[in-house]
Amino acid sequence: MTIDPYFYIYGNVKTNAAVATLSALAQEARLQIFRALVRVGPEGLPAGEIARRLEIPAATLSFHLKELKNAGIVTCRREGRSLIYGPDFEAMKELIGFLTENCCEEATACAKGDRSGRRLGDAVRAGVRG
């Protein structure tokens, strides 16, 4: 059996990207910023409004927004003199997909639904354990 080296390179790239994204969110202020952006949706918020809502000094906010943008989970666009930041929902969907792509492969019951199509909570209540 031959092993395709591309598979491992691709898998490592996906893993590295996930680690970078999770690392960016593993800081309290950045998590608060991202969640605030998710609440307002794709239209985003000007940096000044984010600072006001979260009571974060402008210089500190700038640093955190840069980290989130570099991780690929926040977008930035210029509108006049303002920088508008928004969540990158597609990037977050990719992260969630990566984290759950092997969900319950070895389980008889799963959050995606067990073999009878029931949800995990239904299976647990019925006494089915994975």
ChimeraX commands (.cxc) that place a marker at each C-alpha (Angstrom):
marker #1 position 0.00,0.00,0.00 radius 0.5
marker #1 position 1.37,3.40,-0.94 radius 0.5
marker #1 position 0.68,6.50,1.10 radius 0.5
marker #1 position -0.17,9.69,-0.72 radius 0.5
marker #1 position 2.12,12.40,0.75 radius 0.5
marker #1 position -0.25,15.10,-0.55 radius 0.5
marker #1 position -2.95,13.82,1.82 radius 0.5
marker #1 position -0.71,14.40,4.82 radius 0.5
marker #1 position 0.40,17.82,3.61 radius 0.5
marker #1 position -3.21,18.86,2.99 radius 0.5
marker #1 position -4.27,17.46,6.36 radius 0.5
marker #1 position -1.46,19.38,8.08 radius 0.5
marker #1 position -2.45,22.60,6.33 radius 0.5
marker #1 position -6.04,22.20,7.53 radius 0.5
marker #1 position -4.83,21.39,11.03 radius 0.5
marker #1 position -2.46,24.37,11.10 radius 0.5
marker #1 position -5.22,26.70,9.93 radius 0.5
marker #1 position -7.58,25.38,12.60 radius 0.5
marker #1 position -4.93,25.82,15.30 radius 0.5
marker #1 position -4.30,29.42,14.16 radius 0.5
marker #1 position -8.01,30.22,14.22 radius 0.5
marker #1 position -8.62,28.61,17.60 radius 0.5
marker #1 position -5.52,30.34,19.00 radius 0.5
marker #1 position -6.86,33.70,17.89 radius 0.5
marker #1 position -10.15,33.01,19.67 radius 0.5
marker #1 position -8.45,31.65,22.80 radius 0.5
marker #1 position -8.12,35.11,24.30 radius 0.5
marker #1 position -10.97,36.74,26.19 radius 0.5
marker #1 position -11.01,40.12,24.45 radius 0.5
marker #1 position -10.74,38.59,20.97 radius 0.5
marker #1 position -13.55,36.15,21.73 radius 0.5
marker #1 position -15.72,39.06,22.93 radius 0.5
marker #1 position -14.91,41.03,19.78 radius 0.5
marker #1 position -15.72,38.11,17.50 radius 0.5
marker #1 position -18.99,37.38,19.30 radius 0.5
marker #1 position -19.99,41.05,19.06 radius 0.5
marker #1 position -19.32,40.96,15.32 radius 0.5
marker #1 position -21.34,37.77,14.94 radius 0.5
marker #1 position -24.27,39.46,16.72 radius 0.5
marker #1 position -24.37,42.32,14.19 radius 0.5
marker #1 position -23.90,40.03,11.21 radius 0.5
marker #1 position -22.13,40.50,7.90 radius 0.5
marker #1 position -22.61,44.28,7.78 radius 0.5
marker #1 position -20.06,44.55,10.58 radius 0.5
marker #1 position -19.15,47.47,12.81 radius 0.5
marker #1 position -16.72,50.38,12.62 radius 0.5
marker #1 position -13.69,49.91,14.87 radius 0.5
marker #1 position -14.73,52.87,17.02 radius 0.5
marker #1 position -18.15,51.34,17.67 radius 0.5
marker #1 position -16.58,48.02,18.67 radius 0.5
marker #1 position -14.31,49.89,21.09 radius 0.5
marker #1 position -17.26,51.80,22.55 radius 0.5
marker #1 position -19.50,48.74,22.96 radius 0.5
marker #1 position -16.82,46.57,24.54 radius 0.5
marker #1 position -15.02,49.38,26.40 radius 0.5
marker #1 position -11.66,48.43,24.89 radius 0.5
marker #1 position -9.01,51.11,24.29 radius 0.5
marker #1 position -8.44,51.85,20.59 radius 0.5
marker #1 position -4.81,50.66,20.55 radius 0.5
marker #1 position -5.71,47.40,22.28 radius 0.5
marker #1 position -8.67,46.86,19.95 radius 0.5
marker #1 position -6.47,47.46,16.92 radius 0.5
marker #1 position -4.06,44.76,18.08 radius 0.5
marker #1 position -6.86,42.23,18.66 radius 0.5
marker #1 position -8.59,43.01,15.35 radius 0.5
marker #1 position -5.27,42.48,13.55 radius 0.5
marker #1 position -4.92,39.06,15.18 radius 0.5
marker #1 position -8.47,38.07,14.24 radius 0.5
marker #1 position -7.98,39.33,10.68 radius 0.5
marker #1 position -4.66,37.46,10.35 radius 0.5
marker #1 position -6.40,34.29,11.54 radius 0.5
marker #1 position -8.89,34.74,8.70 radius 0.5
marker #1 position -12.08,34.95,10.75 radius 0.5
marker #1 position -12.67,38.70,10.52 radius 0.5
marker #1 position -13.02,40.79,7.39 radius 0.5
marker #1 position -12.18,44.46,7.05 radius 0.5
marker #1 position -13.36,47.02,4.51 radius 0.5
marker #1 position -12.98,50.76,4.24 radius 0.5
marker #1 position -16.05,52.99,4.10 radius 0.5
marker #1 position -14.92,56.57,3.82 radius 0.5
marker #1 position -12.61,57.16,6.76 radius 0.5
marker #1 position -13.92,54.18,8.75 radius 0.5
marker #1 position -12.68,50.62,8.86 radius 0.5
marker #1 position -15.63,48.25,9.11 radius 0.5
marker #1 position -14.94,44.85,10.64 radius 0.5
marker #1 position -17.23,41.86,10.23 radius 0.5
marker #1 position -17.20,38.14,10.91 radius 0.5
marker #1 position -16.13,35.78,8.14 radius 0.5
marker #1 position -18.92,33.26,8.45 radius 0.5
marker #1 position -17.52,31.08,5.65 radius 0.5
marker #1 position -14.22,30.70,7.52 radius 0.5
marker #1 position -16.08,29.75,10.70 radius 0.5
marker #1 position -18.17,27.19,8.79 radius 0.5
marker #1 position -14.95,25.68,7.47 radius 0.5
marker #1 position -13.53,25.51,11.00 radius 0.5
marker #1 position -16.67,23.87,12.39 radius 0.5
marker #1 position -16.66,21.47,9.44 radius 0.5
marker #1 position -13.04,20.55,10.11 radius 0.5
marker #1 position -13.70,20.02,13.82 radius 0.5
marker #1 position -16.71,17.78,13.17 radius 0.5
marker #1 position -15.75,16.02,9.92 radius 0.5
marker #1 position -15.12,12.74,11.73 radius 0.5
marker #1 position -17.98,13.13,14.18 radius 0.5
marker #1 position -19.15,9.84,15.63 radius 0.5
marker #1 position -17.43,7.64,13.05 radius 0.5
marker #1 position -17.01,4.98,15.70 radius 0.5
marker #1 position -20.20,5.57,17.67 radius 0.5
marker #1 position -23.58,3.89,17.49 radius 0.5
marker #1 position -25.32,7.12,18.53 radius 0.5
marker #1 position -24.29,10.53,17.34 radius 0.5
marker #1 position -25.04,14.21,17.58 radius 0.5
marker #1 position -25.73,14.02,13.84 radius 0.5
marker #1 position -28.33,11.34,14.56 radius 0.5
marker #1 position -27.98,7.67,15.36 radius 0.5
marker #1 position -28.62,4.86,12.88 radius 0.5
marker #1 position -32.39,5.22,13.23 radius 0.5
marker #1 position -32.17,8.93,12.40 radius 0.5
marker #1 position -32.84,10.11,15.95 radius 0.5
marker #1 position -30.85,12.93,17.52 radius 0.5
marker #1 position -28.29,12.15,20.23 radius 0.5
marker #1 position -30.53,13.43,23.03 radius 0.5
marker #1 position -33.34,11.11,21.91 radius 0.5
marker #1 position -30.93,8.16,21.73 radius 0.5
marker #1 position -29.56,8.86,25.22 radius 0.5
marker #1 position -33.06,9.20,26.68 radius 0.5
marker #1 position -33.98,5.89,25.02 radius 0.5
marker #1 position -30.95,4.21,26.62 radius 0.5
marker #1 position -28.84,3.88,23.46 radius 0.5
marker #1 position -25.22,4.58,24.28 radius 0.5
marker #1 position -22.28,4.94,21.87 radius 0.5
marker link #1:1,2 radius 0.2
marker link #1:2,3 radius 0.2
marker link #1:3,4 radius 0.2
marker link #1:4,5 radius 0.2
marker link #1:5,6 radius 0.2
marker link #1:6,7 radius 0.2
marker link #1:7,8 radius 0.2
marker link #1:8,9 radius 0.2
marker link #1:9,10 radius 0.2
marker link #1:10,11 radius 0.2
marker link #1:11,12 radius 0.2
marker link #1:12,13 radius 0.2
marker link #1:13,14 radius 0.2
marker link #1:14,15 radius 0.2
marker link #1:15,16 radius 0.2
marker link #1:16,17 radius 0.2
marker link #1:17,18 radius 0.2
marker link #1:18,19 radius 0.2
marker link #1:19,20 radius 0.2
marker link #1:20,21 radius 0.2
marker link #1:21,22 radius 0.2
marker link #1:22,23 radius 0.2
marker link #1:23,24 radius 0.2
marker link #1:24,25 radius 0.2
marker link #1:25,26 radius 0.2
marker link #1:26,27 radius 0.2
marker link #1:27,28 radius 0.2
marker link #1:28,29 radius 0.2
marker link #1:29,30 radius 0.2
marker link #1:30,31 radius 0.2
marker link #1:31,32 radius 0.2
marker link #1:32,33 radius 0.2
marker link #1:33,34 radius 0.2
marker link #1:34,35 radius 0.2
marker link #1:35,36 radius 0.2
marker link #1:36,37 radius 0.2
marker link #1:37,38 radius 0.2
marker link #1:38,39 radius 0.2
marker link #1:39,40 radius 0.2
marker link #1:40,41 radius 0.2
marker link #1:41,42 radius 0.2
marker link #1:42,43 radius 0.2
marker link #1:43,44 radius 0.2
marker link #1:44,45 radius 0.2
marker link #1:45,46 radius 0.2
marker link #1:46,47 radius 0.2
marker link #1:47,48 radius 0.2
marker link #1:48,49 radius 0.2
marker link #1:49,50 radius 0.2
marker link #1:50,51 radius 0.2
marker link #1:51,52 radius 0.2
marker link #1:52,53 radius 0.2
marker link #1:53,54 radius 0.2
marker link #1:54,55 radius 0.2
marker link #1:55,56 radius 0.2
marker link #1:56,57 radius 0.2
marker link #1:57,58 radius 0.2
marker link #1:58,59 radius 0.2
marker link #1:59,60 radius 0.2
marker link #1:60,61 radius 0.2
marker link #1:61,62 radius 0.2
marker link #1:62,63 radius 0.2
marker link #1:63,64 radius 0.2
marker link #1:64,65 radius 0.2
marker link #1:65,66 radius 0.2
marker link #1:66,67 radius 0.2
marker link #1:67,68 radius 0.2
marker link #1:68,69 radius 0.2
marker link #1:69,70 radius 0.2
marker link #1:70,71 radius 0.2
marker link #1:71,72 radius 0.2
marker link #1:72,73 radius 0.2
marker link #1:73,74 radius 0.2
marker link #1:74,75 radius 0.2
marker link #1:75,76 radius 0.2
marker link #1:76,77 radius 0.2
marker link #1:77,78 radius 0.2
marker link #1:78,79 radius 0.2
marker link #1:79,80 radius 0.2
marker link #1:80,81 radius 0.2
marker link #1:81,82 radius 0.2
marker link #1:82,83 radius 0.2
marker link #1:83,84 radius 0.2
marker link #1:84,85 radius 0.2
marker link #1:85,86 radius 0.2
marker link #1:86,87 radius 0.2
marker link #1:87,88 radius 0.2
marker link #1:88,89 radius 0.2
marker link #1:89,90 radius 0.2
marker link #1:90,91 radius 0.2
marker link #1:91,92 radius 0.2
marker link #1:92,93 radius 0.2
marker link #1:93,94 radius 0.2
marker link #1:94,95 radius 0.2
marker link #1:95,96 radius 0.2
marker link #1:96,97 radius 0.2
marker link #1:97,98 radius 0.2
marker link #1:98,99 radius 0.2
marker link #1:99,100 radius 0.2
marker link #1:100,101 radius 0.2
marker link #1:101,102 radius 0.2
marker link #1:102,103 radius 0.2
marker link #1:103,104 radius 0.2
marker link #1:104,105 radius 0.2
marker link #1:105,106 radius 0.2
marker link #1:106,107 radius 0.2
marker link #1:107,108 radius 0.2
marker link #1:108,109 radius 0.2
marker link #1:109,110 radius 0.2
marker link #1:110,111 radius 0.2
marker link #1:111,112 radius 0.2
marker link #1:112,113 radius 0.2
marker link #1:113,114 radius 0.2
marker link #1:114,115 radius 0.2
marker link #1:115,116 radius 0.2
marker link #1:116,117 radius 0.2
marker link #1:117,118 radius 0.2
marker link #1:118,119 radius 0.2
marker link #1:119,120 radius 0.2
marker link #1:120,121 radius 0.2
marker link #1:121,122 radius 0.2
marker link #1:122,123 radius 0.2
marker link #1:123,124 radius 0.2
marker link #1:124,125 radius 0.2
marker link #1:125,126 radius 0.2
marker link #1:126,127 radius 0.2
marker link #1:127,128 radius 0.2
marker link #1:128,129 radius 0.2
marker link #1:129,130 radius 0.2
view
